[in-house]
Amino acid sequence: MQRTLHMLWHQGELNAPPWIQKNFQRVRELNPDYEVIIHDRQSVRKVLDGSRINFPSDIKIQNLSDIFRMTLLMEGGIWLDASAFLTKPLSQWVPQKLEESDFLAFSYNDNWRLPLSNWFLAAKADSLIMNRWFDAARSYWNSDFVAADEETNRRLLSGNPFEFMKLGGPSRNRVYPYFWSHFLFGHLIQSDKEFAEEWRLVSSPSSERAHLVQFELRKRSHSTKNKLKYRIAELLNRKNLRLKDKGLLMSSPIQKLDWRMDIDIDYWSSLAEVQSS
């Protein structure tokens, strides 16, 4: 498999929040055997100019990033979101997973609407899954599409997104949902027998486990009361707190964090280093 790792900060690496910049550096240090490329808006534009995907000019950045990562991985390689925290080097688990299939992603158990996460993706250059997913994306987009509002996006997480998007029919709903690429993937599992069989071969790590640290941080910062409880626990028994945090952290080879949060990446990095030593 091609040992190229793609990441993105639209405004450029040096304009990313400080903890994101540290995360970029951490990824490089953990993976000296990979070519790590930090993309920006210029490289996005350059790559997508040749993608033949007819997306609207005012497409949301997050959805543009979906198309960008899919286009890159048609050549093979790995995609990692800027806010994804590696708990171990890629070489310790990705090549082994890709011996079983030509594609890898984290997945949710029994979620037909959102069968996978796309903040980490790995594919071989000849991946059937990647090729058909990309072809479906190219067929789906139209330049006159407009983004769905927040209420519609929330409703689709418990509704039928395939009907909303009019997948499988002669025309498309011109309102595109935030999770359009996940819904396309789910529709392919249901409508393409060969695609579904390939997906069954993928040894997917758990998306639920990959969000444990983010969920814990949200819980701690949810209220002033929670912040105070966490601070008291830290002062009274820092060792126990570190053991708990390390357990959460190392439950997955990646922890998906939120770039909008103020992450103490030095603290979490120290826990990962203790575990790997």
MINU-712885 format. One record per residue (C-alpha): residue number from 1; residue in three letters; x, z, y. Coordinates in Angstrom, 3 decimals, decimal comma, m for minus. Layout:
<sites>
SITE	NUM	ALA	X	Z	Y
...
</sites>
This chain:
<sites>
SITE	1	MET	0,000	0,000	0,000
SITE	2	GLN	1,111	m0,720	3,547
SITE	3	ARG	2,572	2,477	5,050
SITE	4	THR	1,190	2,017	8,545
SITE	5	LEU	m0,787	4,813	10,175
SITE	6	HIS	m3,009	3,909	13,128
SITE	7	MET	m4,243	6,395	15,747
SITE	8	LEU	m5,857	5,884	19,148
SITE	9	TRP	m6,139	7,477	22,545
SITE	10	HIS	m7,885	4,985	24,760
SITE	11	GLN	m6,166	6,095	27,986
SITE	12	GLY	m2,725	6,170	26,335
SITE	13	GLU	m0,798	8,875	24,483
SITE	14	LEU	0,675	10,481	27,617
SITE	15	ASN	m2,806	10,888	29,121
SITE	16	ALA	m4,219	12,725	26,122
SITE	17	PRO	m4,963	16,485	26,269
SITE	18	PRO	m1,819	18,563	25,547
SITE	19	TRP	m2,908	19,652	22,076
SITE	20	ILE	m3,702	16,040	21,114
SITE	21	GLN	m0,214	15,006	22,238
SITE	22	LYS	1,235	17,778	20,052
SITE	23	ASN	m0,898	16,553	17,168
SITE	24	PHE	0,503	13,027	17,544
SITE	25	GLN	4,006	14,477	17,343
SITE	26	ARG	3,076	16,599	14,334
SITE	27	VAL	1,759	13,525	12,509
SITE	28	ARG	5,056	11,716	13,135
SITE	29	GLU	7,128	14,680	11,915
SITE	30	LEU	5,051	15,132	8,754
SITE	31	ASN	5,170	11,445	7,858
SITE	32	PRO	8,650	10,013	8,507
SITE	33	ASP	8,038	7,439	5,760
SITE	34	TYR	5,089	5,939	7,679
SITE	35	GLU	5,061	3,746	10,758
SITE	36	VAL	2,827	5,718	13,146
SITE	37	ILE	1,222	3,576	15,859
SITE	38	ILE	m0,623	5,237	18,758
SITE	39	HIS	m2,914	2,595	20,204
SITE	40	ASP	m4,431	2,429	23,688
SITE	41	ARG	m7,014	0,282	25,468
SITE	42	GLN	m4,591	m2,650	25,759
SITE	43	SER	m3,937	m2,852	22,029
SITE	44	VAL	m7,656	m2,412	21,320
SITE	45	ARG	m8,442	m5,396	23,517
SITE	46	LYS	m5,658	m7,472	21,946
SITE	47	VAL	m6,756	m6,782	18,366
SITE	48	LEU	m10,476	m7,235	18,987
SITE	49	ASP	m10,045	m10,515	20,854
SITE	50	GLY	m9,426	m12,074	17,449
SITE	51	SER	m11,964	m10,082	15,446
SITE	52	ARG	m14,855	m12,535	15,866
SITE	53	ILE	m17,239	m9,590	16,282
SITE	54	ASN	m19,735	m10,253	19,056
SITE	55	PHE	m20,159	m6,769	20,544
SITE	56	PRO	m21,604	m6,045	24,037
SITE	57	SER	m19,230	m5,688	26,977
SITE	58	ASP	m20,526	m2,183	27,779
SITE	59	ILE	m20,232	m0,841	24,223
SITE	60	LYS	m19,481	2,884	24,029
SITE	61	ILE	m15,810	3,730	23,433
SITE	62	GLN	m16,557	5,600	20,204
SITE	63	ASN	m18,392	2,611	18,742
SITE	64	LEU	m15,704	0,211	19,933
SITE	65	SER	m13,232	2,422	18,088
SITE	66	ASP	m15,328	2,008	14,915
SITE	67	ILE	m14,942	m1,767	15,120
SITE	68	PHE	m11,254	m1,447	16,004
SITE	69	ARG	m10,348	0,662	12,962
SITE	70	MET	m12,266	m1,615	10,613
SITE	71	THR	m10,493	m4,666	12,026
SITE	72	LEU	m7,044	m3,059	11,640
SITE	73	LEU	m7,654	m2,003	8,049
SITE	74	MET	m8,501	m5,533	6,959
SITE	75	GLU	m4,697	m5,845	6,789
SITE	76	GLY	m4,386	m2,563	4,876
SITE	77	GLY	m3,085	0,787	6,090
SITE	78	ILE	m4,456	4,137	7,241
SITE	79	TRP	m6,631	5,212	10,150
SITE	80	LEU	m6,536	8,782	11,476
SITE	81	ASP	m8,488	10,100	14,457
SITE	82	ALA	m6,416	11,745	17,195
SITE	83	SER	m8,228	15,052	16,561
SITE	84	ALA	m7,610	15,065	12,790
SITE	85	PHE	m5,124	17,791	11,793
SITE	86	LEU	m3,026	17,091	8,693
SITE	87	THR	m2,368	20,127	6,503
SITE	88	LYS	0,086	18,220	4,308
SITE	89	PRO	2,000	14,923	4,466
SITE	90	LEU	0,120	11,773	3,538
SITE	91	SER	2,672	10,953	0,841
SITE	92	GLN	1,609	14,055	m1,102
SITE	93	TRP	m1,945	12,848	m1,737
SITE	94	VAL	m2,912	9,416	m0,374
SITE	95	PRO	m0,848	7,174	m2,741
SITE	96	GLN	m2,161	9,098	m5,744
SITE	97	LYS	m5,763	8,647	m4,602
SITE	98	LEU	m5,234	4,935	m4,055
SITE	99	GLU	m4,080	4,476	m7,648
SITE	100	GLU	m7,740	4,924	m8,618
SITE	101	SER	m9,270	2,592	m6,017
SITE	102	ASP	m8,360	0,214	m3,175
SITE	103	PHE	m10,124	2,372	m0,565
SITE	104	LEU	m10,226	6,026	0,459
SITE	105	ALA	m12,425	8,092	2,769
SITE	106	PHE	m13,787	11,611	2,938
SITE	107	SER	m17,403	11,824	1,810
SITE	108	TYR	m20,514	13,969	2,105
SITE	109	ASN	m22,282	15,040	m1,092
SITE	110	ASP	m25,570	13,248	m1,713
SITE	111	ASN	m26,003	11,987	1,841
SITE	112	TRP	m27,360	8,454	1,606
SITE	113	ARG	m27,487	8,045	5,383
SITE	114	LEU	m23,916	9,231	6,060
SITE	115	PRO	m22,079	8,715	2,768
SITE	116	LEU	m18,625	8,909	4,340
SITE	117	SER	m16,641	10,061	7,367
SITE	118	ASN	m14,645	7,413	9,223
SITE	119	TRP	m12,136	9,663	11,052
SITE	120	PHE	m9,806	9,034	8,118
SITE	121	LEU	m9,779	5,725	6,267
SITE	122	ALA	m7,216	4,146	3,961
SITE	123	ALA	m7,383	0,709	2,405
SITE	124	LYS	m5,273	m1,792	0,556
SITE	125	ALA	m5,084	m5,257	2,085
SITE	126	ASP	m7,333	m6,737	m0,607
SITE	127	SER	m9,916	m3,953	m0,578
SITE	128	LEU	m13,349	m5,166	m1,652
SITE	129	ILE	m15,007	m2,240	0,126
SITE	130	MET	m13,170	m2,858	3,389
SITE	131	ASN	m13,818	m6,608	3,286
SITE	132	ARG	m17,551	m6,315	2,676
SITE	133	TRP	m17,983	m3,481	5,175
SITE	134	PHE	m16,206	m5,561	7,826
SITE	135	ASP	m18,283	m8,659	6,986
SITE	136	ALA	m21,442	m6,572	7,329
SITE	137	ALA	m20,225	m5,332	10,724
SITE	138	ARG	m19,513	m8,849	11,898
SITE	139	SER	m23,004	m9,953	10,827
SITE	140	TYR	m24,621	m6,929	12,438
SITE	141	TRP	m23,333	m7,019	16,021
SITE	142	ASN	m24,748	m9,022	18,882
SITE	143	SER	m23,643	m9,076	22,505
SITE	144	ASP	m27,087	m8,098	23,844
SITE	145	PHE	m27,232	m4,784	21,936
SITE	146	VAL	m27,758	m1,540	23,848
SITE	147	ALA	m26,852	1,998	22,766
SITE	148	ALA	m29,474	4,354	21,353
SITE	149	ASP	m30,204	7,513	23,322
SITE	150	GLU	m29,361	11,012	22,040
SITE	151	GLU	m32,899	11,718	20,814
SITE	152	THR	m32,968	8,515	18,745
SITE	153	ASN	m29,571	9,300	17,241
SITE	154	ARG	m30,735	12,792	16,255
SITE	155	ARG	m33,948	11,427	14,746
SITE	156	LEU	m32,090	8,904	12,597
SITE	157	LEU	m30,094	11,661	10,881
SITE	158	SER	m33,314	12,677	9,138
SITE	159	GLY	m35,168	9,351	9,255
SITE	160	ASN	m34,544	5,907	7,803
SITE	161	PRO	m31,701	4,291	9,779
SITE	162	PHE	m31,776	1,136	7,650
SITE	163	GLU	m35,337	0,379	8,737
SITE	164	PHE	m34,496	1,228	12,354
SITE	165	MET	m31,519	m1,161	12,348
SITE	166	LYS	m33,577	m3,757	10,415
SITE	167	LEU	m30,795	m4,184	7,881
SITE	168	GLY	m31,535	m6,777	5,228
SITE	169	GLY	m33,972	m8,680	7,455
SITE	170	PRO	m33,582	m11,890	9,463
SITE	171	SER	m33,142	m10,074	12,803
SITE	172	ARG	m31,727	m6,785	14,080
SITE	173	ASN	m33,008	m4,029	16,321
SITE	174	ARG	m31,033	m4,602	19,512
SITE	175	VAL	m30,681	m0,806	19,962
SITE	176	TYR	m27,607	0,304	18,014
SITE	177	PRO	m27,205	3,896	16,752
SITE	178	TYR	m24,098	6,045	17,206
SITE	179	PHE	m23,493	6,149	13,436
SITE	180	TRP	m24,017	2,418	12,954
SITE	181	SER	m20,907	1,953	10,754
SITE	182	HIS	m21,845	4,861	8,462
SITE	183	PHE	m25,385	3,522	8,114
SITE	184	LEU	m24,041	0,042	7,301
SITE	185	PHE	m21,869	1,580	4,591
SITE	186	GLY	m24,856	3,438	3,150
SITE	187	HIS	m26,941	0,273	3,154
SITE	188	LEU	m24,205	m1,607	1,279
SITE	189	ILE	m24,172	1,104	m1,400
SITE	190	GLN	m27,901	0,534	m1,908
SITE	191	SER	m27,983	m3,249	m1,591
SITE	192	ASP	m24,665	m4,431	m3,105
SITE	193	LYS	m24,182	m3,448	m6,750
SITE	194	GLU	m20,491	m4,393	m6,837
SITE	195	PHE	m19,817	m2,483	m3,614
SITE	196	ALA	m21,602	0,589	m5,017
SITE	197	GLU	m19,554	0,429	m8,209
SITE	198	GLU	m16,300	0,268	m6,241
SITE	199	TRP	m17,409	3,248	m4,142
SITE	200	ARG	m18,071	5,253	m7,320
SITE	201	LEU	m14,421	4,751	m8,265
SITE	202	VAL	m13,190	6,326	m5,021
SITE	203	SER	m11,889	9,869	m5,448
SITE	204	SER	m13,150	11,144	m2,103
SITE	205	PRO	m12,131	14,506	m0,648
SITE	206	SER	m14,952	16,617	0,770
SITE	207	SER	m16,024	16,069	4,367
SITE	208	GLU	m17,679	19,483	4,359
SITE	209	ARG	m14,370	21,219	3,589
SITE	210	ALA	m12,590	19,108	6,193
SITE	211	HIS	m14,808	20,625	8,908
SITE	212	LEU	m14,423	24,302	7,994
SITE	213	VAL	m11,927	25,102	10,758
SITE	214	GLN	m13,999	23,290	13,392
SITE	215	PHE	m17,148	25,151	12,299
SITE	216	GLU	m15,284	28,472	12,419
SITE	217	LEU	m13,933	27,777	15,901
SITE	218	ARG	m17,397	26,833	17,139
SITE	219	LYS	m18,808	30,050	15,708
SITE	220	ARG	m16,121	32,138	17,411
SITE	221	SER	m16,636	30,517	20,792
SITE	222	HIS	m20,436	30,310	20,631
SITE	223	SER	m20,999	33,384	22,778
SITE	224	THR	m19,123	35,999	24,772
SITE	225	LYS	m20,055	38,496	22,032
SITE	226	ASN	m18,451	36,338	19,338
SITE	227	LYS	m15,328	35,827	21,442
SITE	228	LEU	m15,018	39,593	21,867
SITE	229	LYS	m15,531	40,223	18,121
SITE	230	TYR	m12,783	37,710	17,289
SITE	231	ARG	m10,402	39,232	19,829
SITE	232	ILE	m10,983	42,738	18,435
SITE	233	ALA	m10,414	41,499	14,859
SITE	234	GLU	m7,206	39,824	15,987
SITE	235	LEU	m5,933	43,032	17,599
SITE	236	LEU	m6,950	45,327	14,719
SITE	237	ASN	m5,784	43,272	11,751
SITE	238	ARG	m3,988	40,085	12,645
SITE	239	LYS	m2,606	39,681	9,102
SITE	240	ASN	m6,061	39,548	7,503
SITE	241	LEU	m7,280	37,139	10,142
SITE	242	ARG	m4,329	34,828	9,498
SITE	243	LEU	m5,023	34,930	5,753
SITE	244	LYS	m8,650	33,966	6,367
SITE	245	ASP	m7,690	31,153	8,733
SITE	246	LYS	m5,055	29,850	6,343
SITE	247	GLY	m7,628	29,736	3,569
SITE	248	LEU	m9,966	27,684	5,748
SITE	249	LEU	m7,172	25,402	6,916
SITE	250	MET	m5,702	24,616	3,505
SITE	251	SER	m9,038	23,948	1,808
SITE	252	SER	m8,582	20,269	2,698
SITE	253	PRO	m5,609	17,914	3,280
SITE	254	ILE	m7,112	17,223	6,720
SITE	255	GLN	m9,120	19,409	9,080
SITE	256	LYS	m11,221	17,406	11,519
SITE	257	LEU	m11,121	19,161	14,881
SITE	258	ASP	m12,907	18,323	18,137
SITE	259	TRP	m10,803	16,917	20,980
SITE	260	ARG	m13,179	18,520	23,506
SITE	261	MET	m12,273	22,022	22,297
SITE	262	ASP	m9,250	23,986	23,479
SITE	263	ILE	m7,273	24,123	20,227
SITE	264	ASP	m4,264	26,419	19,735
SITE	265	ILE	m2,479	23,825	17,623
SITE	266	ASP	0,744	25,865	17,494
SITE	267	TYR	m1,145	28,659	15,710
SITE	268	TRP	m2,726	26,360	13,141
SITE	269	SER	0,560	24,497	12,627
SITE	270	SER	2,301	27,804	11,870
SITE	271	LEU	m0,263	28,565	9,144
SITE	272	ALA	0,224	25,159	7,535
SITE	273	GLU	4,025	25,578	7,601
SITE	274	VAL	3,799	28,975	5,876
SITE	275	GLN	1,640	27,424	3,151
SITE	276	SER	3,992	24,490	2,536
SITE	277	SER	7,224	26,509	2,517
</sites>
